Amino acid sequence: MKRKLTIASAVSLAVLPMLMPAKDASAIPSFARKYGTSCYTCHSGFPNRNAFGEAFKNNGYRWPGGEDEDKSKQEQLKMGADGWKKSFPESPWPAEIPGYAPVALWVRGNLVDYKGNFTTRGGVQTDARLQQGAAGMLNNATIFFGGTMGDNLSTLVQYNPTAGSSTGQIVWNFKPGLKLSFGNGFTDLSFGNQTNVGSVSGLVPGLGSSAELVYIPQDKLKLTFGVGQASSAAPANDEKWGDSRYVRAKYKIGGAGLLSGAGGTYGNEFVGLDNNVTFGATVFQASPTTATGNYAISIAPYASNTQNEHLVYEGDVSGSYGSFMGSLGLSYSSVLRKNNLRADVGYFIYPWLKGTATYQSLQSALNPSLALGMTAHLRANASLAATYTCFSKKWSSPNTAATTAENANTFLLAGAFAF
């Protein structure tokens, strides 16, 4: 079925179930409670955002089209009178905070972790086995915080008590299509668009704390500029602001607008996929490390101990048609002369059941792999995902120690639920 994609029709997706949060997710159950809607409004199977979800993130976690206040089903708590705006700066600028608890919990982990036969370089063989380990099942939990504070300010934070780490972003929206964010996660390098898992993630270096400016001059073109600290193996005092700089551009042909979330044609309206092709390109620059020690900027997937400046170039194409979606991304290091490749395809057998295939060849690990998966969203807040991964090379590196185990095929059955 094909028809115009509008804000109203996007809301109709709320009657369908979907799992919401996950690593680097751009929406959480807190937002579902705020708008009284389902995860399907913004997502087409984590970590994929559909056309409306892309626009929701681009608007700083607000309802596109300037309808955030109208679409909210829960009133915001006013902090100051609107008249204070007229007397500013003689009075504080009025604000508002969510009138509900903007908190969500996501629990996940492996229910089955099976690894095939493998040997070490020393010739020690280990039979196939289940690998639950001491951690046990469903051993990972994340607490999400997210909401808006007035007309311009919004935030999204995740805290993992299991690892004792947090990732967050605070966003200032100057106007629709222009926003500035600060934080240590949720950048445009951490997301794909509405494809299977996104072609950027894993192909360009990661970031520590950063600032990112997003400009959408027209509804199908998005420009991102970022600067921050590189992820480093060194102590924090060895990292410098400005270690990393990047520029990313994305252009969408067909489908809904990147900012409006409307104007496109559905390919599969039940999962919010619009028929489109999107092209992206990224240039990432990492400065050389300091001479204070043997510390090196970790620019995975191009890990290196050299102290040379790195330029990483990345290009990708992604899109969806009907129930099918896919992406292809390639990146290249000017210093290490290495390529990284990732290809993803996905197909919705039913709105709640999706098959996937992912091929990746990351030169830092020298372990090309193919992962076949099937994800079932049993309820709006619960899922089961089965994944079988096989490797095309026996060893992850030609110079590994004698105790290093060879690559072995694995099967995972993972569960997740959120509140």
FENCORJO-V383511 format. One record per run of one state. SS is the DSSP state (hx for helix, st for strand, lp for the rest). FROM is the first residue (numbers start at 1). TO is the last residue. If there is no record, write none. Layout:
# FENCORJO-V383511
ss=SS from=FROM to=TO
ss=SS from=FROM to=TO
This chain:
# FENCORJO-V383511
ss=lp from=1 to=3
ss=st from=4 to=4
ss=lp from=5 to=6
ss=hx from=7 to=15
ss=lp from=16 to=28
ss=hx from=29 to=35
ss=lp from=36 to=38
ss=hx from=39 to=41
ss=lp from=42 to=42
ss=st from=43 to=43
ss=lp from=44 to=48
ss=st from=49 to=49
ss=lp from=50 to=50
ss=hx from=51 to=58
ss=lp from=59 to=63
ss=hx from=64 to=66
ss=lp from=67 to=67
ss=hx from=68 to=71
ss=lp from=72 to=75
ss=st from=76 to=79
ss=lp from=80 to=83
ss=hx from=84 to=87
ss=lp from=88 to=94
ss=st from=95 to=98
ss=lp from=99 to=102
ss=st from=103 to=115
ss=lp from=116 to=117
ss=st from=118 to=120
ss=lp from=121 to=124
ss=st from=125 to=126
ss=lp from=127 to=128
ss=st from=129 to=130
ss=lp from=131 to=139
ss=st from=140 to=149
ss=lp from=150 to=152
ss=st from=153 to=160
ss=lp from=161 to=164
ss=st from=165 to=175
ss=lp from=176 to=177
ss=st from=178 to=183
ss=lp from=184 to=206
ss=st from=207 to=218
ss=lp from=219 to=220
ss=st from=221 to=230
ss=lp from=231 to=231
ss=st from=232 to=232
ss=lp from=233 to=235
ss=hx from=236 to=238
ss=lp from=239 to=243
ss=st from=244 to=253
ss=lp from=254 to=264
ss=st from=265 to=268
ss=lp from=269 to=272
ss=st from=273 to=274
ss=lp from=275 to=275
ss=st from=276 to=286
ss=lp from=287 to=296
ss=st from=297 to=297
ss=lp from=298 to=309
ss=st from=310 to=321
ss=lp from=322 to=323
ss=st from=324 to=333
ss=lp from=334 to=338
ss=st from=339 to=350
ss=lp from=351 to=352
ss=st from=353 to=362
ss=lp from=363 to=368
ss=st from=369 to=379
ss=lp from=380 to=381
ss=st from=382 to=391
ss=lp from=392 to=404
ss=st from=405 to=405
ss=lp from=406 to=409
ss=st from=410 to=418
ss=lp from=419 to=419
